[in-house]
Amino acid sequence: MNSGRWNELLSQGKGPKLHWFPEGVSVSELAAVLTGMANGEGGVVLLGIAPRSGQVQGVRDADSLLDVVFQSALLVDPPLVLPIPQVQKVEDKKILSVVVPPGLPHAYHLEGRYLIREGERTEPLPPRRLRELMMKRGVLQFEVQAPDGASLDDIDLDQVTAYREALNLPPDEPVESLLTRRGCLREVNGELRPSYAGLLLFGSHPQQWMPSATILAARFSGRTISDQFVKQEMRGALPQQLRQAEAFVRDQLRSVVRLAGLTRQETPEYPLEAVRELLVNAVAHRDYNQGGDSIHLHIFADRLEVHSPGGLPGPVTLENLLEARFSRNPIIAQVLSDMGYVERLGYGLNRVVAVLRQNNLPAPKFEETAGVFSVTLFAAPLDERDQPIYQFSMRRDFDLNPRQELALGYLATHKRLTNSDYQELCPNVSPETLRRDLADLVDEGILLKMGSKRGTYYILK
């Protein structure tokens, strides 16, 4: 460990994400801190450090200490699976660094005690926070619970009938049987009652039970929240909210002119497919147990934002969210998938990234702040949207092949084209063929070649 990293760690002091012990730490002491970090946001434990002063004492027997770490991880229930601890040198002495990653998939306990890091201390989790942790980690699911007072009369049979038809089930299929299999009804004290998932998906008035289970959409005239806006609240069951939200987006998105090859096309400022995926993702995976706030859709002059209550669920982090497959609400995700809204195993965020790339728009920004997951789409800069259309068709003496048309269409909305840009546009074409394409365009006086070797790029003449 270099001195800069060491000083950075120690400058943080002991806290929820950093703790240290001397070499003689007991298995139970270490297991308690590891459990607290695992139930929180992760952290680092340094072994071989003086308890109070933070001075480096060093480790004499790293192998024995590694065994203590493994015993501590196994003492936790379920056992902690951690990266292999690293032996590092600080001030010519060995210390052992134990990393607890954030976003672990379980709620962990030590001999029946659920612990959490509070400042420098490891404390028992209060019952309410333990319940929240279990829901966040998928141990206890909010959607399967049945609220007091809800009955079959709160289910809209017309919506259930439409769902049954979407599944191509026979009309005599009992709706109670179908909804029970899907987790939308459950037996409580001998009677069938709708779960939260059932009310959200098929309820006549789901906001009676979950007032904040809505989408608040607003279009602002400028780049910030202001008094000039168009606003609409989407209520009802989730499929109804999605249809209302999509209609709002279609009405409120401006039209811009973009190039498709050499053709000018009028399209929405953001691809409707990408916005739809964000809205479906939000209603399928938000934390419905976190009351008090709705899903927010904000459309500004330069960006579109979707804010969903609840942080990323389970093992999903900002680093792995395009690959991770974990649902906070598997029943809701499954039924929306049956209806054609969402892929059961995915979040659709990777599709959003791909659609934006295809439309030459900036990559989205993903954020997690104060228990809210947000996605921002950015509009194309005005100087790109307003680029003039070059009249390449006037060059009757030179026939463009489809690859060259693609390259010139790209240059009409971008300032430059590199060899790697062209390779991305035509991924299945050999580099030599692409080189000849560009050389021909230079010879015909359509492009100018700038720079040399690896710094070569092309601009419109």
C-alpha positions as CSV (number, residue, x, y, z in Angstrom):
1,M,0.0,0.0,0.0
2,N,1.5,3.3,-1.0
3,S,1.9,6.1,1.5
4,G,-0.8,8.2,-0.2
5,R,-3.4,5.5,0.0
6,W,-2.4,4.8,3.6
7,N,-2.7,8.5,4.6
8,E,-6.0,8.7,2.9
9,L,-7.4,5.7,4.8
10,L,-6.2,7.0,8.2
11,S,-7.5,10.5,7.5
12,Q,-11.0,9.0,7.5
13,G,-10.6,7.8,11.0
14,K,-12.6,4.9,12.4
15,G,-16.1,4.9,11.1
16,P,-18.8,2.8,9.5
17,K,-16.6,2.1,6.5
18,L,-13.2,1.7,8.2
19,H,-12.1,-0.1,11.4
20,W,-8.8,-1.6,12.6
21,F,-7.6,-4.1,15.1
22,P,-4.3,-5.4,16.4
23,E,-3.0,-8.8,15.4
24,G,-4.5,-10.4,18.4
25,V,-8.1,-9.7,17.5
26,S,-10.6,-12.5,18.4
27,V,-12.8,-14.3,16.0
28,S,-16.0,-13.0,17.6
29,E,-14.7,-9.3,17.7
30,L,-13.8,-9.4,14.0
31,A,-17.0,-11.3,13.0
32,A,-19.2,-8.6,14.7
33,V,-17.5,-5.7,12.7
34,L,-17.7,-7.7,9.4
35,T,-21.4,-8.4,10.0
36,G,-22.1,-4.7,10.7
37,M,-20.3,-3.7,7.5
38,A,-22.0,-6.4,5.5
39,N,-25.5,-5.1,6.6
40,G,-24.4,-1.6,5.8
41,E,-22.5,-0.1,2.9
42,G,-19.4,-2.4,3.1
43,G,-16.0,-1.2,4.4
44,V,-12.4,-2.1,5.1
45,V,-10.9,-3.7,8.2
46,L,-7.1,-3.3,8.7
47,L,-5.4,-5.8,10.9
48,G,-2.1,-5.0,12.5
49,I,-2.9,-1.5,13.8
50,A,-2.8,-0.3,17.4
51,P,-6.4,0.0,18.8
52,R,-6.4,3.7,19.9
53,S,-3.4,5.4,18.2
54,G,-3.8,3.9,14.8
55,Q,0.0,3.3,14.7
56,V,1.2,0.4,12.5
57,Q,2.2,-2.5,14.7
58,G,2.5,-5.0,11.9
59,V,1.6,-8.6,11.5
60,R,4.1,-11.4,12.5
61,D,2.1,-14.4,11.3
62,A,-0.1,-13.5,8.3
63,D,-1.2,-17.1,7.7
64,S,-2.6,-17.5,11.2
65,L,-4.4,-14.1,10.9
66,L,-5.8,-15.2,7.6
67,D,-7.3,-18.2,9.3
68,V,-8.9,-15.9,11.9
69,V,-10.5,-13.9,9.1
70,F,-11.9,-17.0,7.5
71,Q,-13.2,-18.3,10.8
72,S,-14.9,-14.9,11.4
73,A,-16.6,-15.0,8.0
74,L,-17.8,-18.5,8.6
75,L,-19.2,-17.5,12.0
76,V,-21.6,-15.1,10.2
77,D,-25.0,-16.5,9.1
78,P,-25.2,-16.9,6.1
79,P,-21.4,-17.1,5.8
80,L,-19.7,-14.1,4.4
81,V,-18.1,-14.6,1.0
82,L,-15.3,-11.9,0.9
83,P,-12.5,-11.1,-1.5
84,I,-9.2,-12.8,-0.4
85,P,-7.6,-10.5,2.3
86,Q,-4.4,-8.8,1.0
87,V,-1.1,-8.6,2.9
88,Q,0.3,-5.1,2.3
89,K,3.4,-3.3,3.5
90,V,3.2,0.0,5.4
91,E,6.2,1.6,7.0
92,D,8.1,-1.7,6.2
93,K,5.6,-3.6,8.3
94,K,3.0,-6.1,7.1
95,I,-0.7,-5.4,7.7
96,L,-3.8,-7.4,6.5
97,S,-6.6,-5.6,4.6
98,V,-10.0,-7.2,4.7
99,V,-12.6,-5.7,2.3
100,V,-16.3,-6.1,2.7
101,P,-17.9,-5.1,-0.6
102,P,-21.1,-3.0,-0.7
103,G,-24.4,-4.4,-2.0
104,L,-24.1,-7.9,-0.5
105,P,-27.2,-10.0,-1.2
106,H,-28.3,-11.1,2.3
107,A,-29.2,-9.8,5.7
108,Y,-26.5,-11.2,8.0
109,H,-26.6,-12.1,11.6
110,L,-24.1,-13.2,14.2
111,E,-25.5,-15.9,16.6
112,G,-29.0,-14.4,16.0
113,R,-28.0,-10.8,16.3
114,Y,-28.4,-8.5,13.3
115,L,-25.8,-5.8,13.5
116,I,-25.0,-2.5,11.8
117,R,-22.2,0.0,11.9
118,E,-23.1,3.2,13.6
119,G,-20.1,5.6,13.5
120,E,-17.2,3.7,15.1
121,R,-19.5,1.3,16.9
122,T,-21.2,-2.0,15.9
123,E,-24.8,-1.9,17.2
124,P,-27.9,-4.2,17.0
125,L,-30.3,-3.3,14.2
126,P,-33.6,-1.9,15.5
127,P,-36.6,-3.9,14.4
128,R,-37.8,-1.3,11.9
129,R,-34.4,-1.0,10.2
130,L,-34.0,-4.8,10.2
131,R,-37.3,-5.1,8.3
132,E,-36.2,-2.4,5.8
133,L,-32.9,-4.2,5.4
134,M,-34.6,-7.6,4.8
135,M,-36.9,-6.0,2.2
136,K,-34.0,-4.2,0.5
137,R,-32.0,-7.5,0.3
138,G,-35.0,-9.5,-0.9
139,V,-35.2,-11.6,2.3
140,L,-38.7,-10.2,3.1
141,Q,-40.7,-8.9,0.1
142,F,-43.2,-6.1,0.6
143,E,-45.2,-7.0,-2.5
144,V,-46.3,-10.4,-1.2
145,Q,-47.9,-9.0,2.0
146,A,-51.7,-8.4,2.2
147,P,-52.8,-5.1,3.7
148,D,-55.4,-5.1,6.4
149,G,-58.9,-4.5,5.1
150,A,-58.2,-5.3,1.4
151,S,-60.6,-7.8,-0.1
152,L,-61.4,-9.4,-3.5
153,D,-63.8,-6.5,-4.1
154,D,-60.8,-4.2,-4.5
155,I,-59.6,-6.1,-7.6
156,D,-60.8,-4.8,-11.0
157,L,-62.1,-8.0,-12.8
158,D,-62.0,-6.3,-16.2
159,Q,-58.2,-5.8,-15.8
160,V,-57.8,-9.4,-14.7
161,T,-59.9,-10.7,-17.7
162,A,-57.7,-8.7,-20.1
163,Y,-54.6,-10.3,-18.4
164,R,-56.1,-13.8,-18.7
165,E,-56.7,-13.1,-22.4
166,A,-53.1,-11.8,-22.9
167,L,-51.9,-15.2,-21.5
168,N,-54.2,-17.1,-23.9
169,L,-55.8,-18.9,-21.0
170,P,-59.3,-20.4,-21.4
171,P,-62.2,-18.0,-20.4
172,D,-63.3,-20.5,-17.7
173,E,-60.0,-20.3,-15.9
174,P,-60.9,-19.0,-12.4
175,V,-59.4,-15.6,-11.7
176,E,-58.8,-16.5,-8.1
177,S,-56.6,-19.5,-9.2
178,L,-54.7,-17.4,-11.7
179,L,-54.0,-14.5,-9.3
180,T,-53.0,-16.9,-6.5
181,R,-50.5,-18.6,-8.8
182,R,-49.1,-15.2,-9.7
183,G,-48.7,-14.1,-6.1
184,C,-51.4,-11.5,-6.4
185,L,-53.7,-13.2,-3.9
186,R,-52.8,-14.9,-0.7
187,E,-54.7,-16.8,2.0
188,V,-55.0,-15.0,5.3
189,N,-57.0,-16.5,8.1
190,G,-58.7,-18.9,5.7
191,E,-59.8,-16.2,3.1
192,L,-58.2,-15.0,-0.1
193,R,-57.0,-11.4,0.1
194,P,-55.1,-9.3,-2.5
195,S,-51.4,-8.7,-1.9
196,Y,-49.8,-5.4,-2.5
197,A,-48.6,-6.7,-5.9
198,G,-52.2,-7.7,-6.7
199,L,-53.5,-4.2,-5.8
200,L,-50.8,-2.4,-7.7
201,L,-51.3,-4.5,-10.9
202,F,-55.1,-5.0,-10.8
203,G,-56.6,-2.9,-8.1
204,S,-59.6,-0.6,-8.7
205,H,-58.0,2.1,-6.5
206,P,-54.5,1.0,-5.5
207,Q,-53.7,4.5,-4.1
208,Q,-56.2,3.8,-1.3
209,W,-53.5,1.4,0.1
210,M,-50.4,3.1,-1.3
211,P,-51.0,6.8,-1.8
212,S,-47.5,7.5,-3.2
213,A,-47.6,4.7,-5.8
214,T,-48.0,7.2,-8.7
215,I,-46.0,8.8,-11.4
216,L,-45.6,12.6,-11.3
217,A,-44.7,14.0,-14.7
218,A,-43.8,17.6,-15.5
219,R,-42.4,19.4,-18.6
220,F,-40.5,22.6,-17.7
221,S,-39.7,25.4,-20.1
222,G,-36.1,25.8,-19.1
223,R,-33.2,23.9,-17.6
224,T,-34.3,24.1,-14.0
225,I,-37.5,23.5,-12.0
226,S,-39.6,26.7,-12.4
227,D,-43.2,28.0,-12.2
228,Q,-43.7,27.5,-15.9
229,F,-44.6,23.8,-16.4
230,V,-47.1,21.3,-17.7
231,K,-47.8,18.7,-15.0
232,Q,-49.8,15.5,-14.7
233,E,-50.2,12.8,-12.1
234,M,-50.6,9.2,-13.3
235,R,-52.8,7.1,-11.0
236,G,-54.5,3.8,-11.1
237,A,-53.0,0.4,-11.6
238,L,-49.4,0.2,-12.9
239,P,-50.3,-0.7,-16.5
240,Q,-52.7,2.3,-16.5
241,Q,-50.0,4.5,-15.2
242,L,-47.6,3.4,-17.9
243,R,-50.1,4.1,-20.6
244,Q,-50.8,7.6,-19.2
245,A,-47.1,8.3,-18.8
246,E,-46.3,7.3,-22.4
247,A,-49.1,9.5,-23.7
248,F,-47.7,12.4,-21.7
249,V,-44.2,11.8,-23.1
250,R,-45.5,11.7,-26.7
251,D,-47.4,15.0,-26.2
252,Q,-44.6,16.8,-24.4
253,L,-41.4,15.8,-26.3
254,R,-40.3,18.2,-28.9
255,S,-39.5,17.1,-32.4
256,V,-36.0,17.5,-33.8
257,V,-34.4,16.9,-37.1
258,R,-31.8,14.2,-37.3
259,L,-30.0,12.5,-40.2
260,A,-30.5,8.9,-41.1
261,G,-27.8,8.3,-43.7
262,L,-28.3,11.4,-45.9
263,T,-32.0,11.8,-45.2
264,R,-33.4,14.4,-42.9
265,Q,-35.9,12.8,-40.5
266,E,-38.1,14.4,-37.8
267,T,-38.0,12.4,-34.6
268,P,-38.7,13.0,-30.8
269,E,-35.8,14.7,-29.0
270,Y,-35.4,11.4,-27.0
271,P,-36.1,8.0,-28.4
272,L,-39.6,6.9,-27.1
273,E,-38.3,3.4,-26.7
274,A,-35.6,4.6,-24.2
275,V,-38.0,6.7,-22.2
276,R,-40.5,3.9,-22.1
277,E,-37.9,1.5,-20.8
278,L,-37.0,3.9,-18.0
279,L,-40.6,4.3,-16.9
280,V,-41.2,0.5,-17.0
281,N,-38.0,0.0,-15.0
282,A,-39.1,2.5,-12.4
283,V,-42.6,1.0,-11.8
284,A,-41.3,-2.6,-11.8
285,H,-38.3,-2.1,-9.4
286,R,-39.1,0.9,-7.2
287,D,-39.3,0.4,-3.4
288,Y,-43.0,0.5,-2.7
289,N,-42.4,0.1,1.0
290,Q,-40.8,3.5,1.0
291,G,-43.9,5.7,1.2
292,G,-44.1,9.4,1.0
293,D,-42.8,10.0,-2.6
294,S,-43.8,9.1,-6.1
295,I,-41.8,8.3,-9.2
296,H,-40.9,11.6,-10.9
297,L,-40.5,12.2,-14.6
298,H,-39.0,15.6,-15.4
299,I,-38.5,16.9,-18.9
300,F,-36.2,20.0,-19.2
301,A,-35.0,21.9,-22.2
302,D,-31.7,20.0,-22.2
303,R,-32.4,16.7,-20.4
304,L,-35.0,14.2,-19.2
305,E,-34.9,12.7,-15.7
306,V,-36.6,9.7,-14.1
307,H,-36.3,9.4,-10.2
308,S,-37.4,6.2,-8.5
309,P,-37.8,5.9,-4.7
310,G,-35.5,3.4,-3.2
311,G,-31.9,2.7,-3.8
312,L,-30.6,-0.1,-6.1
313,P,-31.9,-3.5,-4.8
314,G,-29.9,-6.4,-3.4
315,P,-26.5,-6.9,-5.0
316,V,-27.1,-4.3,-7.7
317,T,-24.6,-1.4,-7.7
318,L,-23.9,1.5,-10.1
319,E,-20.9,-0.5,-11.3
320,N,-22.8,-3.6,-12.3
321,L,-26.4,-2.5,-12.9
322,L,-26.1,-3.1,-16.7
323,E,-25.2,-6.8,-16.1
324,A,-26.9,-7.6,-12.7
325,R,-30.1,-9.5,-12.6
326,F,-32.0,-9.0,-9.4
327,S,-35.6,-7.8,-8.9
328,R,-36.9,-6.2,-5.7
329,N,-40.5,-7.0,-6.9
330,P,-40.4,-10.3,-8.8
331,I,-44.2,-10.7,-8.9
332,I,-44.7,-7.2,-10.4
333,A,-41.9,-7.8,-12.9
334,Q,-43.3,-11.2,-13.9
335,V,-46.8,-9.9,-14.5
336,L,-45.6,-6.8,-16.4
337,S,-43.5,-9.2,-18.5
338,D,-46.6,-11.3,-19.2
339,M,-48.2,-8.1,-20.4
340,G,-45.3,-7.3,-22.7
341,Y,-43.9,-4.5,-20.7
342,V,-40.6,-5.8,-19.3
343,E,-38.2,-8.7,-19.8
344,R,-38.4,-10.8,-16.6
345,L,-34.7,-11.2,-16.1
346,G,-33.4,-7.8,-17.1
347,Y,-33.8,-4.1,-16.2
348,G,-33.8,-2.8,-19.7
349,L,-31.2,-0.2,-18.9
350,N,-28.7,-1.8,-21.2
351,R,-31.3,-1.4,-24.0
352,V,-31.6,2.3,-23.1
353,V,-27.8,2.7,-23.5
354,A,-28.0,0.9,-26.9
355,V,-30.9,3.0,-28.2
356,L,-29.2,6.3,-27.3
357,R,-26.0,5.2,-29.0
358,Q,-27.9,4.3,-32.1
359,N,-29.4,7.8,-32.2
360,N,-26.0,9.5,-31.6
361,L,-27.1,10.8,-28.2
362,P,-24.9,11.1,-25.1
363,A,-24.8,8.2,-22.8
364,P,-27.3,8.3,-19.8
365,K,-26.2,9.2,-16.3
366,F,-27.1,6.8,-13.5
367,E,-27.1,8.1,-9.9
368,E,-28.1,6.8,-6.4
369,T,-28.6,9.6,-3.9
370,A,-30.4,9.6,-0.5
371,G,-32.3,6.4,-1.3
372,V,-33.4,7.5,-4.8
373,F,-32.2,5.9,-8.1
374,S,-32.1,8.4,-10.9
375,V,-31.5,8.2,-14.7
376,T,-30.8,11.3,-16.8
377,L,-31.0,11.4,-20.6
378,F,-29.3,14.3,-22.3
379,A,-30.5,16.1,-25.5
380,A,-28.2,16.4,-28.4
381,P,-26.3,19.8,-28.2
382,L,-28.0,22.5,-30.3
383,D,-25.0,23.0,-32.5
384,E,-25.3,19.3,-33.6
385,R,-29.1,19.4,-34.1
386,D,-28.8,22.5,-36.2
387,Q,-26.0,21.4,-38.5
388,P,-26.7,22.1,-42.2
389,I,-27.5,19.1,-44.4
390,Y,-24.7,18.8,-47.0
391,Q,-26.0,18.2,-50.5
392,F,-23.8,15.1,-51.4
393,S,-26.4,14.0,-53.9
394,M,-25.3,16.9,-56.2
395,R,-22.0,15.0,-56.9
396,R,-23.5,13.0,-59.8
397,D,-20.0,12.0,-60.9
398,F,-19.3,9.9,-57.8
399,D,-21.5,7.0,-56.6
400,L,-21.4,6.6,-52.8
401,N,-21.6,3.1,-51.4
402,P,-23.8,2.5,-48.3
403,R,-20.8,2.7,-46.0
404,Q,-19.7,6.0,-47.3
405,E,-23.3,7.4,-47.0
406,L,-23.2,6.3,-43.4
407,A,-19.9,8.0,-42.8
408,L,-21.0,11.3,-44.4
409,G,-24.3,11.2,-42.5
410,Y,-22.2,10.8,-39.3
411,L,-20.0,13.8,-40.3
412,A,-23.1,15.9,-40.9
413,T,-23.9,15.8,-37.2
414,H,-20.4,15.4,-35.8
415,K,-17.3,17.5,-36.3
416,R,-14.9,14.7,-37.1
417,L,-14.6,11.0,-38.1
418,T,-11.8,8.8,-36.9
419,N,-10.9,5.3,-38.2
420,S,-12.2,3.8,-35.0
421,D,-15.5,5.8,-35.4
422,Y,-15.9,4.4,-38.9
423,Q,-15.1,0.8,-37.6
424,E,-17.9,1.2,-35.0
425,L,-20.3,2.3,-37.7
426,C,-19.4,-0.7,-39.9
427,P,-18.3,-3.4,-37.4
428,N,-18.3,-6.3,-39.9
429,V,-16.2,-4.6,-42.6
430,S,-12.4,-5.1,-42.8
431,P,-10.2,-2.1,-41.9
432,E,-8.6,-2.1,-45.3
433,T,-12.0,-1.7,-47.1
434,L,-12.8,1.1,-44.7
435,R,-9.5,2.8,-45.4
436,R,-10.1,2.7,-49.2
437,D,-13.6,4.2,-48.6
438,L,-12.2,7.2,-46.8
439,A,-9.3,7.5,-49.3
440,D,-11.8,7.7,-52.2
441,L,-13.8,10.4,-50.4
442,V,-10.6,12.4,-49.9
443,D,-9.6,11.9,-53.6
444,E,-13.0,13.2,-54.7
445,G,-12.7,16.3,-52.6
446,I,-15.5,15.5,-50.3
447,L,-13.4,14.9,-47.2
448,L,-10.2,16.4,-45.8
449,K,-7.7,14.2,-44.1
450,M,-6.2,15.8,-40.9
451,G,-3.4,14.7,-38.6
452,S,-1.2,11.6,-39.2
453,K,-0.8,8.0,-38.1
454,R,-2.9,7.3,-34.9
455,G,-4.0,11.0,-34.8
456,T,-5.6,10.9,-38.2
457,Y,-9.2,12.1,-38.6
458,Y,-11.5,13.3,-41.4
459,I,-13.7,16.4,-41.7
460,L,-16.1,17.6,-44.4
461,K,-14.5,19.8,-47.0
